[in-house]
């Protein structure tokens, strides 16, 4: 039987973020040997994804495994179990407080990456996404579902999971795994924890009356702990208790220390920045994003020969009900939500159409934006085409066939779409924020605009239209975009530096 922890034992730690070391592992962790990393995530593109986190969770561990014994922990959603193949149950993790018991399964990706899967049908084997039901409503027990994930991560790190493996460091991702750092702290464990914030706007906020069933000490419900404006925040717990915080671009790391982007956590994040415990590391993209090899494209091409773009553009036009044209093709590949500036794209559409441009849109999200886009397509038949939903092949051909990608996000921690577009020779037109500012060089491999308003956005679109009329300039910008470094090597190297600092700090705590 695995021993559960008592929250009262960690009460003093909850207020200070420190405690005495109470486990039998040596306090000093060598950073020269091949360390064990547990990458804790709520989604991975191999099996299930709701957004960019899924892509990162698939790519970053693979980029790191040359240097580390890196393994992934994910809930056993129905989609995961149906695709992963053989899963061996290697342990039972006991019930704690209101968190049910679960099995710990071990499986493997097709290319040999070890994946630990939480086997708990009552929590995870459901239709819908990792976070919401088929109607888009948050699961009512999301606190229990992801506390189970955090508690399992802490158990594995302490050697109470896989009898043959334990983690030297936990790499946590967003609010669903944030409590793992807290559970370790309340046990008095000094195992290093890195929390990557992919989007600060999603915090995992729940009512105070959930504390007891989650095993959270009363003393931790404090400004120096998990309390957030009278409620419980999983993300704040992770930021407060983790050894180090990273986010997915250097500009976003600076932005979130300011009130306008900090989502109520800017004060804590400023403190972490002053302590040298906050870094921004831009994401990379998967090597499959290669227009010379992509099997989804109807015609392949390269930075030396763009001719294949035309065939992909015509395929997109046909698929979206657009007329044949020699004019510019604009793409929108996005969640249809306010953050992504969908309303700005709708307002700017008249400018594009009046200049002979066409727009293809794919995505889903808020019903009002879905309806407004469909109405826009109805007003401009042959010039605006909309598909509600998402299809990987359509999206890739849109990046490959379009001349420009519209990305007027009000904030964007990193963004992957602009990098996909650049790799496929489509020039992003984007708001100068977060990862968009870090990956787009204005007038070189895309276009940036300042304030997120229609006037500034349409000015940037007009610059794009002027560039389209100059084939020489357009080709030069396409080549610059396609040749920009997009891989994970540099990002993985920076994560290694963060890991080393976190381990060195842990050795002296």
PyMOL commands that set and color helices and strands:
alter all, ss='L'
color gray80, all
select helices_A, chain A and resi 7-16+52-64+78-83+121-124+142-157+175-177+179-187+208-214+218-220+234-241+250-255+266-274+308-319+338-340+342-354+367-379+392-401+417-423+434-439+454-469+471-483+489-507
alter helices_A, ss='H'
color red, helices_A
select strands_A, chain A and resi 36-40+69-75+88-93+102-108+114-119+169-173+192-197+205-206+227-228+231-233+244-247+278-280+329-333+358-363+384-388+404-407+427-431+446-449
alter strands_A, ss='S'
color yellow, strands_A
deselect
rebuild
show_as cartoon
